[in-house]
Structures are given as structure tokens and as C-alpha cells.
């Protein structure tokens, strides 16, 4: 009996095992192979995201003494902290998991995770979607309050009230 990972890690049927076979493939065949490989990678990233969510639910990062879950993921999988954050965000959101199950690439789902809305990003190419997503930043009410609570504007007129001094 095979484990779940063994079933998911199996390479697509059309993957050539001998590097010389790739040189003999047509350009269309190489393109199909490339797309198939990316689909497999996205599927595996989706599994990683589900695993990360379960690890977070169990509190393994706190039990191991790491500062946060992103640091724990980075130390275990040897990926960048930004990629670990994307895995965490995708794992937390069942809607994003559904997008992966529908066949979207993990890179596109990561962009959707940044904005929180999939509809305006699905018709764009990946670079266009990233451009749109870079204009958005999701903030909770608490984060917004923390960012603005210490701000002030001080207006001080001079004695003749002809000029004003503004600072804050």
C-alpha cells in the first residue's frame, strides 16, 4: 500500500527519465511536459499548505520554541520566509484550497491570497495580477487602529498669526 505522498509525488507519465529523451522531444511536447510538471508542483504545494495548517492547529511551532510559524516552516523545509508565509496563508483559507483544487497554479493562488479576492485577478496574466495585487494590502481593523492611533497634527501660529508651524 502506498502512502499519500508516494501517490502525489509520482511524476507525470510523459516525463522522460533519460535527459537525452528531452532533447528528442518536440517543442509542443516540451511545452506540455512543462505545464504538466507545474501542475504537479502546484498540487504538491497545496498538500504542503494543508499540512502547514494542521501543524499550526497542533501548535508544533510553539512547542519547538520557534518565534512564529513562518520561521518553523522555513527551518524545516529550507524555503524562504516569504514562501513560508504564502503556504501559511493558503493553508488557513479553505477558499484558496478550492482554487488549487480547481487547477489554478500555486503562484496565482499566492497572489489571490495577497488581495483576498480572486475574481478581478483570474482574467489577467500572472504579472498583471501581481501588479494589481501590489496595490492592495489587507489590514484588519486592529492593524488599522494600531497604524493610525499614534498620529497627530500640531498647528502652531506665530505671534502675528501670519505664518503657521505644522508638525506631527
C-alpha positions in Angstrom: 0.0 0.0 0.0 1.4 3.4 -1.0 1.3 6.4 1.2 -0.4 9.6 0.2 2.9 11.3 -0.5 4.1 8.5 -2.7 1.0 8.7 -4.8 1.2 12.5 -5.2 5.0 12.7 -5.8 4.8 10.3 -8.8 5.9 12.1 -11.9 3.6 12.5 -14.8 3.5 9.6 -17.2 5.1 11.6 -20.0 8.1 12.7 -18.1 11.3 11.3 -19.7 13.7 9.7 -17.3 16.7 10.0 -19.6 17.9 13.6 -20.2 18.6 12.7 -23.8 14.9 11.9 -24.4 14.1 15.5 -23.6 16.4 16.6 -26.4 14.5 14.4 -28.8 11.0 15.7 -27.8 9.2 18.2 -30.0 8.7 21.8 -28.8 5.0 21.1 -28.2 5.8 18.0 -26.2 8.3 20.0 -24.1 5.6 22.7 -23.5 3.0 20.1 -22.4 5.6 18.5 -20.2 6.5 21.8 -18.6 2.8 22.6 -17.9 2.2 19.1 -16.5 5.2 19.5 -14.2 3.9 22.9 -12.9 0.5 21.4 -12.3 2.1 18.6 -10.2 4.2 21.2 -8.3 1.1 23.3 -7.5 -0.8 20.2 -6.3 2.2 19.3 -4.0 2.3 22.9 -2.7 -1.5 22.6 -1.9 -0.7 19.5 0.1 2.0 21.3 1.9 -0.4 24.2 2.7 -2.9 21.7 4.2 -0.1 20.1 6.3 1.1 23.5 7.5 -2.4 24.4 8.6 -2.6 21.2 10.6 0.8 21.7 12.1 -0.3 25.2 13.1 -3.5 23.8 14.6 -1.5 21.4 16.7 0.9 24.1 17.9 4.1 22.4 16.8 5.9 25.7 16.1 5.3 26.9 19.7 6.2 23.5 21.1 9.6 23.6 19.2 10.3 27.1 20.5 10.4 29.0 17.2 9.2 32.6 17.1 6.4 32.0 14.6 5.0 29.5 12.2 6.9 31.1 9.2 10.2 30.6 10.9 9.3 27.0 11.8 8.3 26.2 8.1 11.5 27.9 6.8 13.7 25.9 9.2 12.0 22.6 8.3 11.6 22.9 4.6 14.6 25.2 3.7 12.4 27.7 1.8 12.3 31.5 2.0 10.2 33.1 4.8 8.0 34.8 2.2 7.2 31.4 0.6 6.5 30.0 4.1 4.1 32.9 4.7 2.3 32.1 1.5 2.0 28.4 2.5 0.5 29.5 5.8 -2.0 31.9 4.3 -3.1 29.4 1.7 -3.5 26.7 4.3 -5.6 28.9 6.6 -8.1 29.7 3.8 -10.3 26.9 2.5 -11.4 29.1 -0.5 -7.8 29.2 -1.6 -7.5 25.5 -1.2 -10.6 25.2 -3.5 -8.8 27.3 -6.1 -5.9 25.0 -6.1 -8.2 22.0 -6.4 -9.8 23.7 -9.4 -6.4 23.7 -11.2 -5.0 27.2 -10.6 -1.3 27.4 -10.2 0.1 28.0 -6.7 1.7 31.3 -7.8 -1.7 32.6 -8.9 -3.3 31.4 -5.6 -0.5 33.2 -3.7 -1.4 36.4 -5.5 -5.1 35.9 -4.7 -4.1 35.3 -1.0 -2.5 38.7 -1.0 -5.6 40.5 -2.1 -8.3 38.3 -0.7 -10.4 38.4 -4.0 -10.0 36.1 -6.9 -12.4 37.5 -9.5 -10.5 40.5 -10.7 -7.2 38.6 -11.0 -8.3 35.5 -12.9 -8.5 37.1 -16.3 -5.1 38.7 -16.1 -1.7 37.1 -16.7 0.4 36.4 -13.6 2.5 39.6 -13.9 -0.7 41.7 -14.3 -2.3 40.0 -11.4 0.8 40.7 -9.3 0.7 44.4 -10.3 -2.9 44.7 -9.2 -2.2 42.8 -6.0 0.7 45.1 -5.2 -1.7 48.0 -4.9 -3.7 46.2 -2.2 -2.8 45.4 1.4 -5.2 43.6 3.6 -5.5 45.1 7.0 -7.6 44.1 9.9 -9.4 46.8 11.9 -6.9 46.2 14.7 -3.9 46.8 12.4 -5.5 49.9 11.0 -6.1 51.3 14.5 -2.6 50.5 15.6 -1.2 52.2 12.5 -3.2 55.4 13.0 -3.7 55.8 16.7 -0.3 57.5 17.4 -0.6 60.0 14.6 -1.3 63.7 15.2 -1.0 67.1 13.6 0.2 70.0 15.6 -0.6 73.5 14.2 1.1 76.4 15.9 0.7 80.0 14.6 3.4 82.6 15.3 2.6 85.7 17.4 1.5 87.8 14.4 -0.5 84.9 13.1 1.0 85.4 9.6 2.7 82.1 9.4 2.0 78.7 10.8 4.2 75.9 12.0 2.9 72.4 11.2 4.5 69.3 12.6 3.4 65.9 13.7 
